[in-house]
Amino acid sequence: KGDGMIGNIYSMGLALQALVATGKFYAPREWDCAQAFSVVYSHDYQQPMAIAQVLPALVGRSYLEAAGLDCAASASVSPSLQLSLSPELEETTGVHRAPITVHYSIINKLQGKHFTYTTSVRVPAGSTLLEVLQVAAAEKPDIFSFQTKQTSWGPMVVSIHGLAANPADRTYWQFLSGGDALQEGVGTYKPQDGEHVQAVFSTY
């Protein structure tokens, strides 16, 4: 893509590993390394799986090289990479977060009885989409109830309003904002004030 994204933010780690490891095979076609890495640098990765896949690329290695690593020289593997990881987490307990309004719709025009429902919920600024779904379900459980499944990439919504995704018929719940698919899962995506998020029952 023109903005440096390869697939989506979750696929960037493995894609960068592959391109770094096999870059010489892409000549004469070139890929914009700096642009792709700028996407990674600007994203706040929180999922352990995503972090595990992107870190090798950030230090200029791939999983393919793991078996041949020289542990004695590991201290100087990436002198150019400056990571500043604070041993202390910023204390946020008790800090007031102003409430925001998030508009949330669930849409099914694919199977059974079609439906479209929309609600607006108030959540503290910085809340995840999962928290928005939880508030909507608590306020209107007969409409916005949902179920999730824990995965290595975080919670995945598998059912909304009693309509469950099914791998057999290739259906899933897709989350969009402004018509574009979200680049993060419900457990990490943080909607902005006034944003309209849609959960659309879709097929692949």
Biotite code that builds the C-alpha atoms (Angstrom):
import biotite.structure as struc

atoms = struc.array([
    struc.Atom([0.000, 0.000, 0.000], chain_id="A", res_id=1, res_name="LYS", atom_name="CA", element="C"),
    struc.Atom([1.104, 3.586, -0.540], chain_id="A", res_id=2, res_name="GLY", atom_name="CA", element="C"),
    struc.Atom([1.260, 4.341, 3.175], chain_id="A", res_id=3, res_name="ASP", atom_name="CA", element="C"),
    struc.Atom([3.715, 1.558, 3.975], chain_id="A", res_id=4, res_name="GLY", atom_name="CA", element="C"),
    struc.Atom([1.189, -0.878, 5.423], chain_id="A", res_id=5, res_name="MET", atom_name="CA", element="C"),
    struc.Atom([1.619, -4.499, 4.373], chain_id="A", res_id=6, res_name="ILE", atom_name="CA", element="C"),
    struc.Atom([-1.687, -6.254, 4.884], chain_id="A", res_id=7, res_name="GLY", atom_name="CA", element="C"),
    struc.Atom([-2.634, -4.909, 8.301], chain_id="A", res_id=8, res_name="ASN", atom_name="CA", element="C"),
    struc.Atom([-0.810, -3.920, 11.472], chain_id="A", res_id=9, res_name="ILE", atom_name="CA", element="C"),
    struc.Atom([-0.843, -7.520, 12.721], chain_id="A", res_id=10, res_name="TYR", atom_name="CA", element="C"),
    struc.Atom([0.736, -8.968, 9.585], chain_id="A", res_id=11, res_name="SER", atom_name="CA", element="C"),
    struc.Atom([3.508, -6.351, 9.491], chain_id="A", res_id=12, res_name="MET", atom_name="CA", element="C"),
    struc.Atom([5.877, -8.296, 11.760], chain_id="A", res_id=13, res_name="GLY", atom_name="CA", element="C"),
    struc.Atom([6.088, -11.438, 9.651], chain_id="A", res_id=14, res_name="LEU", atom_name="CA", element="C"),
    struc.Atom([5.978, -9.459, 6.399], chain_id="A", res_id=15, res_name="ALA", atom_name="CA", element="C"),
    struc.Atom([8.971, -7.348, 7.454], chain_id="A", res_id=16, res_name="LEU", atom_name="CA", element="C"),
    struc.Atom([10.859, -10.447, 8.565], chain_id="A", res_id=17, res_name="GLN", atom_name="CA", element="C"),
    struc.Atom([10.266, -12.028, 5.171], chain_id="A", res_id=18, res_name="ALA", atom_name="CA", element="C"),
    struc.Atom([11.298, -8.928, 3.239], chain_id="A", res_id=19, res_name="LEU", atom_name="CA", element="C"),
    struc.Atom([14.439, -8.340, 5.318], chain_id="A", res_id=20, res_name="VAL", atom_name="CA", element="C"),
    struc.Atom([15.489, -12.005, 5.010], chain_id="A", res_id=21, res_name="ALA", atom_name="CA", element="C"),
    struc.Atom([14.854, -12.257, 1.259], chain_id="A", res_id=22, res_name="THR", atom_name="CA", element="C"),
    struc.Atom([15.381, -8.666, 0.116], chain_id="A", res_id=23, res_name="GLY", atom_name="CA", element="C"),
    struc.Atom([18.039, -9.551, -2.445], chain_id="A", res_id=24, res_name="LYS", atom_name="CA", element="C"),
    struc.Atom([15.548, -11.732, -4.323], chain_id="A", res_id=25, res_name="PHE", atom_name="CA", element="C"),
    struc.Atom([13.255, -8.760, -4.969], chain_id="A", res_id=26, res_name="TYR", atom_name="CA", element="C"),
    struc.Atom([15.688, -6.906, -7.271], chain_id="A", res_id=27, res_name="ALA", atom_name="CA", element="C"),
    struc.Atom([15.045, -5.043, -9.497], chain_id="A", res_id=28, res_name="PRO", atom_name="CA", element="C"),
    struc.Atom([11.724, -4.402, -7.736], chain_id="A", res_id=29, res_name="ARG", atom_name="CA", element="C"),
    struc.Atom([12.296, -2.437, -4.539], chain_id="A", res_id=30, res_name="GLU", atom_name="CA", element="C"),
    struc.Atom([10.162, -2.055, -1.456], chain_id="A", res_id=31, res_name="TRP", atom_name="CA", element="C"),
    struc.Atom([10.218, 1.048, 0.707], chain_id="A", res_id=32, res_name="ASP", atom_name="CA", element="C"),
    struc.Atom([11.867, -0.265, 3.873], chain_id="A", res_id=33, res_name="CYS", atom_name="CA", element="C"),
    struc.Atom([11.816, 3.087, 5.687], chain_id="A", res_id=34, res_name="ALA", atom_name="CA", element="C"),
    struc.Atom([8.148, 3.672, 4.948], chain_id="A", res_id=35, res_name="GLN", atom_name="CA", element="C"),
    struc.Atom([7.163, 0.200, 6.149], chain_id="A", res_id=36, res_name="ALA", atom_name="CA", element="C"),
    struc.Atom([9.186, 0.501, 9.346], chain_id="A", res_id=37, res_name="PHE", atom_name="CA", element="C"),
    struc.Atom([7.690, 3.945, 10.037], chain_id="A", res_id=38, res_name="SER", atom_name="CA", element="C"),
    struc.Atom([4.285, 2.249, 10.254], chain_id="A", res_id=39, res_name="VAL", atom_name="CA", element="C"),
    struc.Atom([5.649, -0.143, 12.878], chain_id="A", res_id=40, res_name="VAL", atom_name="CA", element="C"),
    struc.Atom([7.439, 2.590, 14.834], chain_id="A", res_id=41, res_name="TYR", atom_name="CA", element="C"),
    struc.Atom([4.299, 4.721, 15.058], chain_id="A", res_id=42, res_name="SER", atom_name="CA", element="C"),
    struc.Atom([2.044, 1.914, 16.283], chain_id="A", res_id=43, res_name="HIS", atom_name="CA", element="C"),
    struc.Atom([1.552, 1.143, 19.973], chain_id="A", res_id=44, res_name="ASP", atom_name="CA", element="C"),
    struc.Atom([1.779, -2.649, 19.963], chain_id="A", res_id=45, res_name="TYR", atom_name="CA", element="C"),
    struc.Atom([0.141, -4.260, 22.977], chain_id="A", res_id=46, res_name="GLN", atom_name="CA", element="C"),
    struc.Atom([-0.622, -7.839, 21.952], chain_id="A", res_id=47, res_name="GLN", atom_name="CA", element="C"),
    struc.Atom([2.200, -10.221, 22.965], chain_id="A", res_id=48, res_name="PRO", atom_name="CA", element="C"),
    struc.Atom([1.907, -12.162, 19.702], chain_id="A", res_id=49, res_name="MET", atom_name="CA", element="C"),
    struc.Atom([2.228, -9.012, 17.596], chain_id="A", res_id=50, res_name="ALA", atom_name="CA", element="C"),
    struc.Atom([5.211, -7.836, 19.646], chain_id="A", res_id=51, res_name="ILE", atom_name="CA", element="C"),
    struc.Atom([6.908, -11.245, 19.317], chain_id="A", res_id=52, res_name="ALA", atom_name="CA", element="C"),
    struc.Atom([6.574, -11.103, 15.532], chain_id="A", res_id=53, res_name="GLN", atom_name="CA", element="C"),
    struc.Atom([7.666, -7.499, 15.026], chain_id="A", res_id=54, res_name="VAL", atom_name="CA", element="C"),
    struc.Atom([10.697, -7.472, 17.359], chain_id="A", res_id=55, res_name="LEU", atom_name="CA", element="C"),
    struc.Atom([12.908, -9.730, 15.180], chain_id="A", res_id=56, res_name="PRO", atom_name="CA", element="C"),
    struc.Atom([12.431, -7.352, 12.242], chain_id="A", res_id=57, res_name="ALA", atom_name="CA", element="C"),
    struc.Atom([13.282, -4.364, 14.430], chain_id="A", res_id=58, res_name="LEU", atom_name="CA", element="C"),
    struc.Atom([16.645, -5.902, 15.321], chain_id="A", res_id=59, res_name="VAL", atom_name="CA", element="C"),
    struc.Atom([17.352, -6.876, 11.719], chain_id="A", res_id=60, res_name="GLY", atom_name="CA", element="C"),
    struc.Atom([16.795, -10.601, 12.057], chain_id="A", res_id=61, res_name="ARG", atom_name="CA", element="C"),
    struc.Atom([14.106, -13.146, 11.273], chain_id="A", res_id=62, res_name="SER", atom_name="CA", element="C"),
    struc.Atom([12.872, -16.321, 12.924], chain_id="A", res_id=63, res_name="TYR", atom_name="CA", element="C"),
    struc.Atom([14.848, -18.233, 10.277], chain_id="A", res_id=64, res_name="LEU", atom_name="CA", element="C"),
    struc.Atom([18.081, -17.010, 11.874], chain_id="A", res_id=65, res_name="GLU", atom_name="CA", element="C"),
    struc.Atom([17.130, -17.966, 15.433], chain_id="A", res_id=66, res_name="ALA", atom_name="CA", element="C"),
    struc.Atom([18.882, -21.356, 15.287], chain_id="A", res_id=67, res_name="ALA", atom_name="CA", element="C"),
    struc.Atom([22.188, -19.767, 14.326], chain_id="A", res_id=68, res_name="GLY", atom_name="CA", element="C"),
    struc.Atom([22.325, -16.924, 16.842], chain_id="A", res_id=69, res_name="LEU", atom_name="CA", element="C"),
    struc.Atom([25.606, -16.337, 18.644], chain_id="A", res_id=70, res_name="ASP", atom_name="CA", element="C"),
    struc.Atom([24.437, -15.779, 22.205], chain_id="A", res_id=71, res_name="CYS", atom_name="CA", element="C"),
    struc.Atom([27.872, -14.509, 23.266], chain_id="A", res_id=72, res_name="ALA", atom_name="CA", element="C"),
    struc.Atom([27.516, -11.644, 20.803], chain_id="A", res_id=73, res_name="ALA", atom_name="CA", element="C"),
    struc.Atom([23.863, -10.965, 21.498], chain_id="A", res_id=74, res_name="SER", atom_name="CA", element="C"),
    struc.Atom([24.654, -7.832, 23.495], chain_id="A", res_id=75, res_name="ALA", atom_name="CA", element="C"),
    struc.Atom([25.744, -6.078, 20.323], chain_id="A", res_id=76, res_name="SER", atom_name="CA", element="C"),
    struc.Atom([23.110, -7.440, 17.972], chain_id="A", res_id=77, res_name="VAL", atom_name="CA", element="C"),
    struc.Atom([21.429, -4.091, 17.456], chain_id="A", res_id=78, res_name="SER", atom_name="CA", element="C"),
    struc.Atom([23.434, -1.088, 18.613], chain_id="A", res_id=79, res_name="PRO", atom_name="CA", element="C"),
    struc.Atom([21.345, 1.168, 16.371], chain_id="A", res_id=80, res_name="SER", atom_name="CA", element="C"),
    struc.Atom([18.054, 0.162, 17.953], chain_id="A", res_id=81, res_name="LEU", atom_name="CA", element="C"),
    struc.Atom([17.307, 2.300, 20.961], chain_id="A", res_id=82, res_name="GLN", atom_name="CA", element="C"),
    struc.Atom([14.503, 0.891, 23.106], chain_id="A", res_id=83, res_name="LEU", atom_name="CA", element="C"),
    struc.Atom([13.466, 2.821, 26.162], chain_id="A", res_id=84, res_name="SER", atom_name="CA", element="C"),
    struc.Atom([11.449, 0.568, 28.402], chain_id="A", res_id=85, res_name="LEU", atom_name="CA", element="C"),
    struc.Atom([10.621, 2.029, 31.774], chain_id="A", res_id=86, res_name="SER", atom_name="CA", element="C"),
    struc.Atom([10.703, -0.467, 34.653], chain_id="A", res_id=87, res_name="PRO", atom_name="CA", element="C"),
    struc.Atom([7.807, 1.372, 36.195], chain_id="A", res_id=88, res_name="GLU", atom_name="CA", element="C"),
    struc.Atom([4.372, 1.728, 34.691], chain_id="A", res_id=89, res_name="LEU", atom_name="CA", element="C"),
    struc.Atom([2.831, 5.149, 34.769], chain_id="A", res_id=90, res_name="GLU", atom_name="CA", element="C"),
    struc.Atom([0.381, 5.309, 37.620], chain_id="A", res_id=91, res_name="GLU", atom_name="CA", element="C"),
    struc.Atom([-3.059, 6.037, 36.234], chain_id="A", res_id=92, res_name="THR", atom_name="CA", element="C"),
    struc.Atom([-5.243, 4.871, 39.083], chain_id="A", res_id=93, res_name="THR", atom_name="CA", element="C"),
    struc.Atom([-7.517, 7.633, 40.207], chain_id="A", res_id=94, res_name="GLY", atom_name="CA", element="C"),
    struc.Atom([-6.837, 9.836, 37.199], chain_id="A", res_id=95, res_name="VAL", atom_name="CA", element="C"),
    struc.Atom([-10.095, 11.196, 35.824], chain_id="A", res_id=96, res_name="HIS", atom_name="CA", element="C"),
    struc.Atom([-10.721, 10.335, 32.189], chain_id="A", res_id=97, res_name="ARG", atom_name="CA", element="C"),
    struc.Atom([-13.330, 12.529, 30.533], chain_id="A", res_id=98, res_name="ALA", atom_name="CA", element="C"),
    struc.Atom([-16.235, 10.563, 29.081], chain_id="A", res_id=99, res_name="PRO", atom_name="CA", element="C"),
    struc.Atom([-16.616, 10.189, 25.322], chain_id="A", res_id=100, res_name="ILE", atom_name="CA", element="C"),
    struc.Atom([-19.537, 9.058, 23.194], chain_id="A", res_id=101, res_name="THR", atom_name="CA", element="C"),
    struc.Atom([-19.124, 6.139, 20.813], chain_id="A", res_id=102, res_name="VAL", atom_name="CA", element="C"),
    struc.Atom([-21.831, 5.154, 18.345], chain_id="A", res_id=103, res_name="HIS", atom_name="CA", element="C"),
    struc.Atom([-22.069, 1.415, 17.838], chain_id="A", res_id=104, res_name="TYR", atom_name="CA", element="C"),
    struc.Atom([-24.066, -0.527, 15.247], chain_id="A", res_id=105, res_name="SER", atom_name="CA", element="C"),
    struc.Atom([-24.586, -4.215, 14.636], chain_id="A", res_id=106, res_name="ILE", atom_name="CA", element="C"),
    struc.Atom([-25.647, -5.196, 11.128], chain_id="A", res_id=107, res_name="ILE", atom_name="CA", element="C"),
    struc.Atom([-26.700, -8.503, 9.606], chain_id="A", res_id=108, res_name="ASN", atom_name="CA", element="C"),
    struc.Atom([-27.817, -8.573, 5.987], chain_id="A", res_id=109, res_name="LYS", atom_name="CA", element="C"),
    struc.Atom([-26.343, -11.966, 5.316], chain_id="A", res_id=110, res_name="LEU", atom_name="CA", element="C"),
    struc.Atom([-28.230, -14.726, 7.111], chain_id="A", res_id=111, res_name="GLN", atom_name="CA", element="C"),
    struc.Atom([-31.619, -15.455, 8.645], chain_id="A", res_id=112, res_name="GLY", atom_name="CA", element="C"),
    struc.Atom([-33.682, -12.498, 9.798], chain_id="A", res_id=113, res_name="LYS", atom_name="CA", element="C"),
    struc.Atom([-31.781, -9.364, 8.862], chain_id="A", res_id=114, res_name="HIS", atom_name="CA", element="C"),
    struc.Atom([-31.279, -6.650, 11.480], chain_id="A", res_id=115, res_name="PHE", atom_name="CA", element="C"),
    struc.Atom([-29.617, -3.308, 12.087], chain_id="A", res_id=116, res_name="THR", atom_name="CA", element="C"),
    struc.Atom([-29.370, -1.798, 15.561], chain_id="A", res_id=117, res_name="TYR", atom_name="CA", element="C"),
    struc.Atom([-27.516, 1.309, 16.667], chain_id="A", res_id=118, res_name="THR", atom_name="CA", element="C"),
    struc.Atom([-26.801, 2.725, 20.100], chain_id="A", res_id=119, res_name="THR", atom_name="CA", element="C"),
    struc.Atom([-24.633, 5.413, 21.637], chain_id="A", res_id=120, res_name="SER", atom_name="CA", element="C"),
    struc.Atom([-22.658, 4.672, 24.783], chain_id="A", res_id=121, res_name="VAL", atom_name="CA", element="C"),
    struc.Atom([-20.599, 6.811, 27.129], chain_id="A", res_id=122, res_name="ARG", atom_name="CA", element="C"),
    struc.Atom([-17.240, 5.432, 28.193], chain_id="A", res_id=123, res_name="VAL", atom_name="CA", element="C"),
    struc.Atom([-14.097, 7.006, 29.679], chain_id="A", res_id=124, res_name="PRO", atom_name="CA", element="C"),
    struc.Atom([-11.637, 8.345, 27.110], chain_id="A", res_id=125, res_name="ALA", atom_name="CA", element="C"),
    struc.Atom([-9.069, 5.695, 26.266], chain_id="A", res_id=126, res_name="GLY", atom_name="CA", element="C"),
    struc.Atom([-11.513, 2.811, 26.630], chain_id="A", res_id=127, res_name="SER", atom_name="CA", element="C"),
    struc.Atom([-11.109, -0.130, 24.300], chain_id="A", res_id=128, res_name="THR", atom_name="CA", element="C"),
    struc.Atom([-13.764, -1.223, 21.836], chain_id="A", res_id=129, res_name="LEU", atom_name="CA", element="C"),
    struc.Atom([-14.339, -4.277, 24.019], chain_id="A", res_id=130, res_name="LEU", atom_name="CA", element="C"),
    struc.Atom([-15.345, -1.961, 26.858], chain_id="A", res_id=131, res_name="GLU", atom_name="CA", element="C"),
    struc.Atom([-17.748, -0.162, 24.504], chain_id="A", res_id=132, res_name="VAL", atom_name="CA", element="C"),
    struc.Atom([-19.344, -3.501, 23.613], chain_id="A", res_id=133, res_name="LEU", atom_name="CA", element="C"),
    struc.Atom([-19.629, -4.402, 27.287], chain_id="A", res_id=134, res_name="GLN", atom_name="CA", element="C"),
    struc.Atom([-21.419, -1.148, 28.123], chain_id="A", res_id=135, res_name="VAL", atom_name="CA", element="C"),
    struc.Atom([-23.799, -1.562, 25.175], chain_id="A", res_id=136, res_name="ALA", atom_name="CA", element="C"),
    struc.Atom([-24.551, -5.134, 26.239], chain_id="A", res_id=137, res_name="ALA", atom_name="CA", element="C"),
    struc.Atom([-25.132, -4.084, 29.850], chain_id="A", res_id=138, res_name="ALA", atom_name="CA", element="C"),
    struc.Atom([-27.540, -1.321, 28.808], chain_id="A", res_id=139, res_name="GLU", atom_name="CA", element="C"),
    struc.Atom([-29.444, -3.351, 26.183], chain_id="A", res_id=140, res_name="LYS", atom_name="CA", element="C"),
    struc.Atom([-28.659, -7.048, 26.700], chain_id="A", res_id=141, res_name="PRO", atom_name="CA", element="C"),
    struc.Atom([-31.562, -8.216, 24.518], chain_id="A", res_id=142, res_name="ASP", atom_name="CA", element="C"),
    struc.Atom([-29.978, -6.493, 21.517], chain_id="A", res_id=143, res_name="ILE", atom_name="CA", element="C"),
    struc.Atom([-26.235, -6.068, 22.028], chain_id="A", res_id=144, res_name="PHE", atom_name="CA", element="C"),
    struc.Atom([-25.280, -9.235, 23.899], chain_id="A", res_id=145, res_name="SER", atom_name="CA", element="C"),
    struc.Atom([-22.121, -10.805, 22.534], chain_id="A", res_id=146, res_name="PHE", atom_name="CA", element="C"),
    struc.Atom([-19.611, -13.586, 23.118], chain_id="A", res_id=147, res_name="GLN", atom_name="CA", element="C"),
    struc.Atom([-15.861, -13.652, 22.686], chain_id="A", res_id=148, res_name="THR", atom_name="CA", element="C"),
    struc.Atom([-13.213, -16.320, 22.307], chain_id="A", res_id=149, res_name="LYS", atom_name="CA", element="C"),
    struc.Atom([-9.713, -15.809, 23.693], chain_id="A", res_id=150, res_name="GLN", atom_name="CA", element="C"),
    struc.Atom([-6.975, -16.168, 21.097], chain_id="A", res_id=151, res_name="THR", atom_name="CA", element="C"),
    struc.Atom([-3.236, -15.546, 21.069], chain_id="A", res_id=152, res_name="SER", atom_name="CA", element="C"),
    struc.Atom([-4.069, -12.211, 19.458], chain_id="A", res_id=153, res_name="TRP", atom_name="CA", element="C"),
    struc.Atom([-6.508, -11.250, 22.209], chain_id="A", res_id=154, res_name="GLY", atom_name="CA", element="C"),
    struc.Atom([-10.303, -11.597, 22.501], chain_id="A", res_id=155, res_name="PRO", atom_name="CA", element="C"),
    struc.Atom([-12.188, -12.241, 19.265], chain_id="A", res_id=156, res_name="MET", atom_name="CA", element="C"),
    struc.Atom([-15.916, -11.560, 18.991], chain_id="A", res_id=157, res_name="VAL", atom_name="CA", element="C"),
    struc.Atom([-17.591, -14.735, 17.759], chain_id="A", res_id=158, res_name="VAL", atom_name="CA", element="C"),
    struc.Atom([-21.261, -13.960, 18.362], chain_id="A", res_id=159, res_name="SER", atom_name="CA", element="C"),
    struc.Atom([-23.459, -10.857, 18.546], chain_id="A", res_id=160, res_name="ILE", atom_name="CA", element="C"),
    struc.Atom([-27.221, -10.727, 19.090], chain_id="A", res_id=161, res_name="HIS", atom_name="CA", element="C"),
    struc.Atom([-27.238, -14.528, 19.147], chain_id="A", res_id=162, res_name="GLY", atom_name="CA", element="C"),
    struc.Atom([-25.767, -14.773, 15.647], chain_id="A", res_id=163, res_name="LEU", atom_name="CA", element="C"),
    struc.Atom([-22.537, -16.768, 15.753], chain_id="A", res_id=164, res_name="ALA", atom_name="CA", element="C"),
    struc.Atom([-19.712, -16.812, 13.262], chain_id="A", res_id=165, res_name="ALA", atom_name="CA", element="C"),
    struc.Atom([-19.200, -20.184, 11.609], chain_id="A", res_id=166, res_name="ASN", atom_name="CA", element="C"),
    struc.Atom([-16.013, -21.349, 9.843], chain_id="A", res_id=167, res_name="PRO", atom_name="CA", element="C"),
    struc.Atom([-18.080, -23.935, 7.950], chain_id="A", res_id=168, res_name="ALA", atom_name="CA", element="C"),
    struc.Atom([-19.975, -21.195, 6.079], chain_id="A", res_id=169, res_name="ASP", atom_name="CA", element="C"),
    struc.Atom([-17.035, -18.757, 6.234], chain_id="A", res_id=170, res_name="ARG", atom_name="CA", element="C"),
    struc.Atom([-18.828, -16.125, 8.285], chain_id="A", res_id=171, res_name="THR", atom_name="CA", element="C"),
    struc.Atom([-17.376, -13.742, 10.857], chain_id="A", res_id=172, res_name="TYR", atom_name="CA", element="C"),
    struc.Atom([-18.081, -10.443, 12.603], chain_id="A", res_id=173, res_name="TRP", atom_name="CA", element="C"),
    struc.Atom([-16.110, -7.660, 10.914], chain_id="A", res_id=174, res_name="GLN", atom_name="CA", element="C"),
    struc.Atom([-15.580, -4.338, 12.709], chain_id="A", res_id=175, res_name="PHE", atom_name="CA", element="C"),
    struc.Atom([-15.396, -1.147, 10.665], chain_id="A", res_id=176, res_name="LEU", atom_name="CA", element="C"),
    struc.Atom([-15.034, 2.578, 11.236], chain_id="A", res_id=177, res_name="SER", atom_name="CA", element="C"),
    struc.Atom([-15.671, 5.060, 8.467], chain_id="A", res_id=178, res_name="GLY", atom_name="CA", element="C"),
    struc.Atom([-16.199, 2.137, 6.098], chain_id="A", res_id=179, res_name="GLY", atom_name="CA", element="C"),
    struc.Atom([-12.701, 0.756, 6.721], chain_id="A", res_id=180, res_name="ASP", atom_name="CA", element="C"),
    struc.Atom([-11.896, -2.459, 8.580], chain_id="A", res_id=181, res_name="ALA", atom_name="CA", element="C"),
    struc.Atom([-10.258, -1.869, 11.948], chain_id="A", res_id=182, res_name="LEU", atom_name="CA", element="C"),
    struc.Atom([-6.537, -2.646, 12.051], chain_id="A", res_id=183, res_name="GLN", atom_name="CA", element="C"),
    struc.Atom([-6.699, -3.832, 15.671], chain_id="A", res_id=184, res_name="GLU", atom_name="CA", element="C"),
    struc.Atom([-8.827, -6.240, 17.658], chain_id="A", res_id=185, res_name="GLY", atom_name="CA", element="C"),
    struc.Atom([-11.585, -5.230, 20.069], chain_id="A", res_id=186, res_name="VAL", atom_name="CA", element="C"),
    struc.Atom([-9.257, -5.719, 23.041], chain_id="A", res_id=187, res_name="GLY", atom_name="CA", element="C"),
    struc.Atom([-6.802, -3.025, 21.930], chain_id="A", res_id=188, res_name="THR", atom_name="CA", element="C"),
    struc.Atom([-8.630, -0.684, 19.544], chain_id="A", res_id=189, res_name="TYR", atom_name="CA", element="C"),
    struc.Atom([-9.575, 2.598, 21.237], chain_id="A", res_id=190, res_name="LYS", atom_name="CA", element="C"),
    struc.Atom([-12.417, 4.538, 19.580], chain_id="A", res_id=191, res_name="PRO", atom_name="CA", element="C"),
    struc.Atom([-12.392, 8.331, 19.545], chain_id="A", res_id=192, res_name="GLN", atom_name="CA", element="C"),
    struc.Atom([-15.126, 10.660, 20.748], chain_id="A", res_id=193, res_name="ASP", atom_name="CA", element="C"),
    struc.Atom([-18.005, 10.680, 18.258], chain_id="A", res_id=194, res_name="GLY", atom_name="CA", element="C"),
    struc.Atom([-16.677, 7.703, 16.291], chain_id="A", res_id=195, res_name="GLU", atom_name="CA", element="C"),
    struc.Atom([-19.167, 5.291, 14.740], chain_id="A", res_id=196, res_name="HIS", atom_name="CA", element="C"),
    struc.Atom([-18.066, 1.662, 14.877], chain_id="A", res_id=197, res_name="VAL", atom_name="CA", element="C"),
    struc.Atom([-19.999, -0.972, 12.972], chain_id="A", res_id=198, res_name="GLN", atom_name="CA", element="C"),
    struc.Atom([-19.998, -4.715, 13.547], chain_id="A", res_id=199, res_name="ALA", atom_name="CA", element="C"),
    struc.Atom([-21.081, -6.299, 10.257], chain_id="A", res_id=200, res_name="VAL", atom_name="CA", element="C"),
    struc.Atom([-21.813, -9.993, 9.866], chain_id="A", res_id=201, res_name="PHE", atom_name="CA", element="C"),
    struc.Atom([-19.664, -10.853, 6.856], chain_id="A", res_id=202, res_name="SER", atom_name="CA", element="C"),
    struc.Atom([-18.280, -13.682, 4.775], chain_id="A", res_id=203, res_name="THR", atom_name="CA", element="C"),
    struc.Atom([-14.804, -14.353, 3.404], chain_id="A", res_id=204, res_name="TYR", atom_name="CA", element="C"),
])
